[in-house]
Each structure stands twice: as C-alpha cells, then as structure tokens.
Amino acid sequence: MAELTTVLQKIDEETGVAWLTFNRPEKKNAMSVKFMAELIAVLKELADNDKIKCVVTMGSGDSYSSGLDLYDLRESWKRKRAWDQAGSTYEIVRLLRAMPQITVACVRGWCLGGGLALINGHDLCIAGESAKFGMPEVIRGSYGAVATSTLFHGGLPTKKAFYIQLTGRNLTAAQAERVGLISEVVPDDQLLANVENLSKELGSRNAVTLESAKIAAYMMKDMDFLTALKTDDLVSHRMRYYTNPLSDVEGYLHSQKGGGTVKYAKPEDRKK
C-alpha cells in the first residue's frame, strides 16, 4: 500500500485492535477524494487481517469529521458519475458494515454530514460530552445522500430522524445518545481511555463470536420475528462450526463469581 497521509493507522495485533486516525485537522478532517480512497484501501486490508478484532476510528485535532470536502465535491459534480460508483462514503459505509471486525467510532468535536454517515456505518460510537452531531446539507440545498439512508436505517424514531435531516441543526452528545444515534457519552477527558478499554475488551474476545454476532444482528434487523429466529439458529450453527462456546464452562462460571466480570476470555483467546 502507498504511504498514507490523510488516514494514519496504528495496528496492534497483540491486543487485536487497529486505530485509524483521520489526518486533515486543518480541514476538520473533511473527506476529500484522497481521504476516501485511503480509508477504503485501509478498511479492505484490515478486513482480511484475522488478528484484528476491533477497528477504531477517530479524528485528529478538534473534530471527528466535518463531512465531505465541498471543494472536492464541487469538482466531482462537474463530471458524469457512473451508477453505483465506488470510492465514496457509499463504499466506506458498506465496508464498515461488512467487515468481520467490530467497528468503534471515537468522536470528539464536530461530526457532520458525511461524518455522520461514517458513524452510522460503525457498530458502536462513543462520544465526548462536547461533541456535536448534525446534517447541515439542507442549508446549502442538498438532503444529505448516504447520511440520510444510514440515518433512517439506524432505528431512530422517524420524526427524530427527520428533525436531524431537515433542520440542519446540531445535536449535543447528550441529545444524540438520547435518540440512539450514538452508544455512550463520556467526559471529554475520559474519551480516549474509555475507548481504549472498550477496544481492548473487544480485542480479547473470540473473533468468530464477534463476527457471528455482527452477521446475526445486521441480517435479522429488518426481518419479521419468526424469520429472524430461524436465521439466528442458522448463524448460531455456523458459529459453532468454528468455535465451541461451551468449551470452558467451569472457567467462565468461576470468573463470574462475586458479581460478574467482562475480563474473562476463552482459553484459546488468551495471550500465550
């Protein structure tokens, strides 16, 4: 892979975690054509790394991402675009959803437009209390492609999703958590430590179990209840072909005495 400049990666196979840092702080990590191409290449490579179980994205400077780079976007609108063209937020979101690793967005500062589409593509999103979320596209005459589809497919109440899409107003982190746009809000000075602990916890889990959980959730999300139950059974059988969740019942139960803990790891997943 060519040298990366707009997306920096820190891969720690020992902990099972990869950190991707958006590196355009002078543009509040606006998503240029180059940025999107680099992010797509990195995500494709990480998806094939069996030693990585969790991928974390974050922004450098004071923002997660202010959305698409409008100067780049203006230039691209001068050219004819092929239907279903890759190399965009569209492909990035598809990759985030399809990759076997659990994806976590670590958000400080601004997360707007295309940045909102990105976090909607992640499985989890942890934000600092001063973070701001919004879709300002309507103000300049657009409705926010990709951000809209991921927003209305994210399980938010319809009227809340319309409020975000149609007003162009920003939500605080507390408001975003309340409507279900993000997973958790933490104090700004605890954001990195919180995400580091979470990512390492996920990195200690069985890779097959994490992938199966993700497959099951996204497959069954929009199914009717009975179809979801049947699909759940099929995914569960697939998981057990690769790993045995009952291989260490004694060790697991012993670890949960006294109130339970998340620190337990299956014997085959423990570091040698």
C-alpha positions in Angstrom: 0.0 0.0 0.0 1.2 3.5 -0.8 2.2 5.8 2.0 -0.9 7.1 3.8 -1.1 10.8 4.6 -4.8 11.5 5.4 -5.6 8.3 7.3 -3.0 7.2 9.8 -3.1 3.6 11.1 -1.8 2.0 14.3 -2.2 -1.7 14.2 -1.7 -3.7 17.4 -2.1 -7.4 16.6 -1.2 -8.3 20.2 -4.3 -6.6 21.6 -6.3 -7.2 18.4 -7.1 -3.5 17.9 -6.4 -1.2 14.9 -6.7 2.6 15.3 -7.4 4.7 12.3 -6.9 8.5 12.7 -8.3 10.9 10.2 -5.4 13.3 9.5 -6.8 16.5 8.0 -7.0 18.7 11.1 -6.6 21.9 9.2 -9.9 21.0 7.3 -11.6 19.5 10.4 -11.0 16.1 8.8 -13.2 16.9 5.8 -13.4 13.9 3.5 -11.6 14.6 0.3 -11.3 12.2 -2.7 -7.8 11.2 -1.5 -9.0 10.7 2.1 -11.8 8.4 1.0 -9.5 6.4 -1.3 -7.1 5.9 1.5 -9.8 4.9 4.0 -11.3 2.4 1.6 -7.9 0.8 1.0 -7.1 0.6 4.7 -10.5 -0.9 5.6 -10.2 -3.5 2.8 -6.8 -4.6 4.1 -7.9 -4.7 7.7 -10.9 -6.8 6.8 -8.5 -9.6 5.8 -6.4 -9.4 9.0 -7.6 -12.3 11.2 -5.6 -10.9 14.2 -7.5 -7.7 14.3 -10.9 -8.0 16.1 -11.7 -4.3 16.6 -11.2 -1.2 14.4 -11.4 2.2 16.0 -11.7 5.5 14.0 -11.1 8.9 15.4 -10.2 12.4 14.1 -7.1 14.5 14.7 -7.4 18.0 16.1 -10.8 19.2 17.4 -13.1 17.3 15.1 -14.1 13.7 14.1 -15.1 14.9 10.6 -16.9 17.9 9.2 -18.2 15.9 6.3 -17.3 15.8 2.6 -14.7 18.3 1.4 -17.1 20.6 -0.5 -14.3 21.8 -2.9 -13.6 18.3 -4.0 -17.3 17.6 -4.2 -17.9 20.6 -6.4 -15.3 19.4 -8.8 -16.7 15.9 -8.9 -20.1 17.2 -9.8 -18.7 18.6 -13.0 -18.2 15.1 -14.3 -20.6 12.4 -15.2 -20.7 9.7 -12.5 -21.3 6.0 -13.2 -24.2 4.4 -11.3 -23.2 2.6 -8.1 -19.7 4.2 -8.3 -17.2 3.2 -5.7 -14.7 5.5 -4.0 -17.2 7.4 -1.8 -18.9 7.4 1.6 -21.3 4.9 0.0 -18.5 2.3 -0.3 -16.9 3.2 3.1 -20.2 2.6 4.9 -20.7 -0.7 3.1 -17.2 -1.8 4.0 -17.7 -0.9 7.7 -20.9 -2.9 7.9 -19.4 -5.9 6.0 -16.0 -6.3 7.7 -15.8 -9.1 10.3 -14.3 -6.8 12.9 -16.3 -4.7 15.4 -16.0 -1.0 14.4 -16.0 1.8 17.0 -16.2 5.5 16.3 -14.4 7.6 18.9 -15.9 11.1 18.4 -14.7 14.4 19.8 -15.8 17.8 18.4 -17.7 18.1 15.1 -19.3 15.1 13.4 -21.3 16.5 10.5 -22.8 15.3 7.2 -20.6 12.7 5.7 -19.0 12.3 9.2 -22.5 11.4 10.5 -22.8 8.8 7.7 -19.5 7.3 8.8 -20.5 6.8 12.4 -23.8 5.4 11.2 -21.8 2.7 9.5 -20.0 1.8 12.7 -21.2 -0.8 15.1 -20.5 1.3 18.2 -20.0 5.1 18.7 -18.5 6.6 21.9 -18.5 10.4 22.1 -17.1 13.1 24.3 -19.7 15.3 26.0 -18.8 18.4 23.9 -19.2 16.6 20.6 -21.8 17.9 18.1 -23.7 15.9 15.5 -25.7 17.2 12.5 -26.6 17.2 8.9 -26.1 20.8 7.5 -26.6 19.7 3.9 -30.2 21.0 3.7 -28.9 24.5 4.4 -26.9 24.5 1.1 -29.7 22.8 -0.9 -28.9 19.1 -0.5 -30.7 16.4 1.6 -27.6 14.6 2.6 -27.1 11.4 0.5 -25.8 8.4 2.4 -26.2 10.2 5.7 -30.0 10.0 5.0 -30.1 6.3 4.2 -27.9 5.4 7.1 -29.8 7.7 9.5 -33.3 6.3 8.6 -32.0 2.8 8.7 -30.4 3.3 12.1 -33.5 2.6 14.2 -34.2 6.2 15.2 -37.8 7.3 15.6 -38.8 8.7 12.2 -39.7 12.2 13.5 -36.3 12.4 15.2 -34.5 11.3 12.1 -36.5 13.9 10.1 -35.6 16.6 12.6 -31.9 15.9 12.1 -32.2 15.7 8.3 -34.5 18.6 7.6 -33.5 21.3 10.1 -29.7 21.4 9.7 -29.5 21.9 13.5 -26.8 20.2 15.5 -27.4 17.8 18.4 -25.3 17.7 21.5 -23.8 14.4 22.5 -26.4 14.0 25.2 -29.2 14.5 22.7 -27.6 12.1 20.2 -27.3 9.4 22.9 -30.9 10.0 23.9 -32.3 9.4 20.4 -30.0 6.4 19.9 -27.6 8.0 17.4 -24.6 7.0 19.5 -23.8 4.3 22.1 -22.5 6.3 25.0 -21.4 9.8 26.1 -18.3 10.2 28.4 -16.5 13.2 29.8 -14.1 14.7 27.2 -11.0 14.0 29.3 -12.0 10.3 29.6 -12.9 9.7 26.0 -9.7 8.1 24.8 -9.2 6.0 28.0 -12.8 4.8 27.7 -12.5 3.8 24.0 -9.1 2.1 24.7 -10.6 0.0 27.4 -13.6 -0.9 25.3 -11.5 -1.8 22.2 -9.1 -4.0 24.2 -12.0 -5.7 25.8 -13.4 -6.4 22.3 -9.9 -7.4 21.1 -9.8 -10.1 23.8 -13.0 -11.8 22.6 -13.2 -14.7 20.2 -13.1 -13.5 16.6 -15.6 -16.0 15.3 -18.1 -15.0 18.0 -17.7 -11.3 17.2 -18.2 -11.8 13.5 -21.2 -14.1 14.1 -22.8 -11.6 16.4 -22.4 -8.9 13.8 -23.7 -11.1 11.0 -26.7 -12.1 13.0 -27.6 -8.5 14.0 -27.5 -7.0 10.6 -29.2 -9.9 8.8 -32.1 -10.0 11.3 -32.5 -6.3 11.9 -35.3 -5.9 9.4 -36.8 -9.4 9.3 -40.1 -10.5 10.7 -39.8 -12.2 14.1 -40.1 -15.8 13.0 -37.7 -15.4 10.1 -35.3 -13.7 12.5 -35.5 -16.7 14.9 -34.7 -19.2 12.1 -31.9 -17.1 10.8 -30.5 -16.8 14.3 -30.4 -20.6 14.5 -28.5 -20.9 11.3 -25.9 -18.2 12.2 -25.5 -19.9 15.6 -24.8 -23.3 13.9 -22.3 -21.6 11.6 -20.5 -20.1 14.7 -20.3 -23.4 16.5 -18.7 -25.0 13.4 -15.7 -22.7 14.0 -15.7 -22.3 17.8 -17.1 -24.0 20.9 -18.8 -21.5 23.3 -19.1 -24.3 25.9 -15.5 -25.4 25.9 -14.7 -23.8 29.3 -17.9 -23.6 31.3 -16.1 -24.1 34.6 -13.7 -21.3 33.9 -16.4 -19.0 32.8 -18.6 -19.6 35.8 -15.7 -19.2 38.2 -14.8 -15.9 36.7 -18.4 -14.6 37.3 -18.5 -15.3 41.0 -18.9 -12.3 43.1 -20.9 -10.2 40.7 -19.6 -10.9 37.2 -16.8 -9.5 35.1 -16.1 -8.7 31.4 -12.4 -9.7 31.8 -13.0 -13.4 31.1 -11.5 -14.7 27.8 -11.8 -18.2 26.4 -8.6 -20.3 26.8 -7.9 -20.2 23.1 -8.1 -16.4 23.0 -5.8 -15.8 26.0 -2.4 -14.4 25.2 0.3 -17.0 25.3 
